[in-house]
């Protein structure tokens, strides 16, 4: 994956999918290179009442220090922005299909 900022800077990462259980579970590794540690990411999707889907993401770090270092980068803000964009996109699809959001 590559993230590109408006100023042209970018971040790259690599990983391996370890488990794929459509449409419920995805487990993958994630490594940023350099001295960043590899994480194991677990994404679980569960059907909720009213046709909604609950998404839970868990990130496992090799240590508390590695987790704290990652959190210090502002990654939570980036995740929030990504999920906000996904929510807006899904709402636009729903509106195009005439379904309630």
Residue, then its C-alpha position, 0 to 999 in steps of 0.5 A: x500500500x502507498x499513501x500519498x499526501x497532497x504535498x507529494x510525500x508518501x508512506x509505503x507498507x507491505x504485508x501478507x494476508x494470513x486468513x480470509x473468511x468472507x464476509x466475516x474476517x480478515x487477518x493480515x500482517x503490516x510492516x512499514x519498513x525501517x525499524x518499525x515492527x510488524x503488526x498483526x491486524x484482525x478485521x471482523x465484520x458482524x451483521x447487526x439489526x436493521x441491515x447494518x454492519x459492525x466493524x471491529x479492527x484489532x492491531x497487535x504490536x510486538x510490544x507496548x513501546x511499539x504500540x505507543x510509537x505508532x500511536x504517536x504518529x497520529x495514526x488514529x486521526x488517519x484511521x478516523x478520516x478513512x472511516x469517515x470517508x468510507x461512511x460518506x461513500x457508502x451513504x452516497x451508494x445507498x442514496x443512489x440506490x434509493x435505500x435508507x443510509 
